[in-house]
Amino acid sequence: MKTAARTVFKTDWFTVDALPQMGQKPYYRLTCNDSAVVVAQTVKGEVIFIRQFRQALGKFKLELPAGEINPGESPKEAARRELLEETGYNCRSLHLVGRFHVSPDRINSSVYCFFAKEARKMKANPRADLEIRVVPIPAGRFAQRIRDSWESISVSSVGFYQMAKIKGFLQ
């Protein structure tokens, strides 16, 4: 059921809309650009994660390379760009794992998850200004890494990794 939304706050990154609810206070929805995330496996069988400072949390998180899809850019193009931009890796092929809604209770954007096969290092220091450190993790050791440092790992990255496994991209 579509209802008329009223924008109550807008930034370069997101918009907050008020949606009417019969006889109740408005329901607030966050609208962002769609984004792409990449589960990239190297030729050595490692999955590429990044350690990045997250301002909203005030701490570093271990997560998969990801970012917003720019206007005029396809989800696949964004995935390829983000992988290279954040990690310095490129891949031979990208396969769509799926389109997901990470927080459908408040956010109406989609996340396109891709699997990158045979990722190879192309640039030594892709974006030093982003304070990102590349963390390759052997696919067979990811579960142990979650057990050892679960608090530092982004739960959405765990979900995307698992979806890639369920769909048969990772062993």
N, C-alpha and C positions, 0 to 999 in steps of 0.2 A: 504494500500500500504506500504510494507516494504522497508526501505532504509537502507543503510549501515551507522551505527553510528560510530563516532570516539570519544573515551574517551579523554576529555580535562582536567579533574580534578577528583581525586579519594580520598575518605577518608574511614575510617572504617564504616561510616554510610550511605554514599551515593556516587553516581558517577554523574558527569555532562558529558553528551554526546552532541556532535554537529551532527546535522542531516542536510544533504545537502538540499537546496531548489533551484529550477531552477532559475538562474539569480539573486539570492538574497543572503544576508548574511546567515550564518548557523542558524538553529533553535536549541535552547538549551533545552535539556530535563534532568530532574532530575530522577535518578533511585535509588530507595530505596528497602529494603526488604518489602514484604507484611507484613501487621500487622493485629492484632485482637483487637476488642473493645467489651466490655461487658456491656449490660444493665442488671444489676443484681437487682432483687427484693427480699427483705427479706421476711421472714415468717410474719412480721408485715405489709407488704405492702409498705415499704419504698424502694426507688431506691437509690443504692449506687453510690455516686459521690465522687471524690477526689479533694482536693484543693492542687495544686502543682505549684511550682515556675517554670516558663518557661524562660530560659535564653535568648532566642531569643527576647522575649518581655520585659524582665526585670521586670516582675511582676507575681503575682499568678493568676492562672486561675482555674475555676471550670470545671471539665470535667469528663467523664466516664473513668473507668480503661481501659488501652490499652497498647499495646506494640508490638514490632516487632516479627515476627514468625522466630524462630531460624532454621538454616539448619537441616533438618531431622524431624522437628516438624510439626504436622498437625495444621491447623488454630484452630481447637477445643482444642487441647492440649495447644496451646499458650494462648487462651482465659482463660482457666481454671488456667494456671500458673500465668498469669498477674493478674487475680482477687485475687488469694491468696497472691501473692507477694506484690501487692500494697495496698490491703485492709485488708488482714487477713480473708477474707470470702471465703467459699467454697459453692458449690451448688450441689443439687441432680441431676439436669439435665441441659444440654445446648441445645438450639435450634438455628439453623442458621436463622437469620433474612434476611441476604442477603450479597452479595459481591458488594462492591461499589468502585468507583474511586472518591476520594475527590477533587483533583485538576487536572482533565484530560488535562488541557491546558499546564501543565508543568511537572507533575509527572505521571509516568507510572505504579506505584504500585497499588495494590488492598488492600482494608480494608474489612475484614470479620467481620460482626457484629453478635453477639450472644446474645440471651436472656437467662439469668440464673434464673431459678425458685427456690424459697425457699432457698435463700442464707442465710447461717448461719455463725456467727463469729467463727473462729477456732483459730486464733492467736491474741494475744493482741496488739503487736507492730511489724507488719510484716517487714518493712524496714525503720527504723528510718533514715538511711543514705540518703534516697530519699527526705526527707523533705515533706512528703505527709501526709495530714490530711484527714481522712475519714469523709464525710459529707452525712449522710442518709437524703433523702428528701422524705416525703410522696408523693406518686404518684399524688394525687389530688392537691398538692400545688406547683408542678413544674412550671406551667404557671405563678403563682404569683411570684415565685422566679426569673424567667426570667424578668418579668416586674420591679421588685425591684432592680435587680443587673445585668442587661443585659450585661454590659460592662465586667464583670468578668467571664462570662460563655462562654465556647468554642462553637462556632456556629456549628461545626461538631458534638459535643455531643448533641446539640438540635436536629439536623437532625436525628442522630441515635436513640435518644429517640422517636422521632415522628414516625420513620419507625417501631419501635417495637409496637407503638400504632396502627398504620395503619394496621399492619399485625395481630393484635388481641392478642398480648402478654400482653399488659398493658390495663387496663380499664381507 
